[in-house]
Amino acid sequence: MTVQVFIVDDDDIVAHLIEEVLTRNGYLIAGRAVNGEEALRMIPKTSCDVILMDITLDGRIDGIDIARMLATTLKIPVIFVTANFDKEILERVKMPTTFGFLTKPFTIKDLVATIEIALFNFKMRGGTPHLAEPKTHTPALPKEPVAVSAARAADTVKHKKETRKTLKDLYTYGLDHQAKGNYDAALQYFTEILKNNPSDVAIWAEKGDVLYKLGKSEDALCAVDTALGIEPANEYAICKKCRILSDMGKNMEALVLIENALKVIPDKYATMVEKGNILHGMGREEDAFQTLDAAIAMDKKSGYALGAKGRIQGELGMDKEALATFGRALNREPKNVSLWLDLIRIFEQKKNSHLALNILQRALEQNPENEILAAKREKILHSSIPG
């Protein structure tokens, strides 16, 4: 008999993702509610075998209150889901119908295992859903004064705005540490964001990139695969995965992935750039430049595709060509620090400190407050001074 799951969650993206995952794993979705009123009205009318209950919901009552009210008339195992775990929540969820607890972010394996164990334990205790005391009515919500209700709604809106602002700050801090090479710190910021927003594709992709930089290749691939599980055709996540595979020496696997992606998302210059990088890694320079030129033709405004071509030219010892290509890129994006650093790195690696410092000076003229460029200048100056 197919297991039916009822979902209570007010986040459309997360709920849709859970529905998709459960359906792929052979479960039926008995229904979904976004708040207490809907849950109390809908669940008694279903034949669900288990309830996935998000604790933090819009409205007057949270998921724990809903479960407690349902337990007065129904006998259905509940699995609580939350991004915020503390001792108070742990004490509140201790009730006879609690059969599981998931902390966001969680994996597909965690979700399926928790459901199966909950159903097994429920059955071992002699439980059969919906065979509690006869239902005479749907549990009613306690009445609340209009003024109190309005104040609570205003607090909810304010909390959501503050949460969005906090997540944006965390993202900025994470990217900043990532750019500076502080990968452990960046990982902490990205992980914290995913606790509150486990369906953020870009953050999963960034987390994968950071994990790879920390030498955790398998964890990195797992992170980007999570991103692609949420949004299979996401160009950013696809490119991140290809980059990780290429760095691991799995160029053919990366090329197959990017070729398949281009069938689904054609005319995307970032994907074309990634293909060019992969071909370069395979030693197919002519094909790489042909692909990058096609990307440059698509990319009329940014210096992204031009920068990729310039990097390869620099690696191949084509210094004059690299300077010209980066010049075109920086004419488009004079404040793009990544482009400046890539150009500087070419001549830094060739021990040409004089030219590297000249380029750095121009970069600092465009970005006078940039700490990364300033630190790079000090490093080159220090290394170029005879010991």
Secondary structure, DSSP 8 states (H G I E B T S, - for coil): ---EEEEE-S-HHHHHHHHHHHHHTT-EEEEEESBHHHHHHHGGGS--SEEEEESS-BSSS-HHHHHHHHTTT----EEEEES---HHHHHHT-STTEEEEEESS--HHHHHHHHHHHHHHHHHTT--TT-SS---S--------HHHHHHHHHHHHHHHHHHHHHHHHHHHHHHHHHHTT-HHHHHHHHHHHHHH-TT-HHHHHHHHHHHHHTT-HHHHHHHHHHHHHH-TT-HHHHHHHHHHHHHTT-HHHHHHHHHHHHHHS-S-HHHHHHHHHHHHHTT-HHHHHHHHHHHHHH-SS-SHHHHHHHHHHHHTT-HHHHHHHHHHHHHH-TT-HHHHHHHHHHHHHTT-HHHHHHHHHHHHHH-TT-HHHHHHHHHHHHHHS--
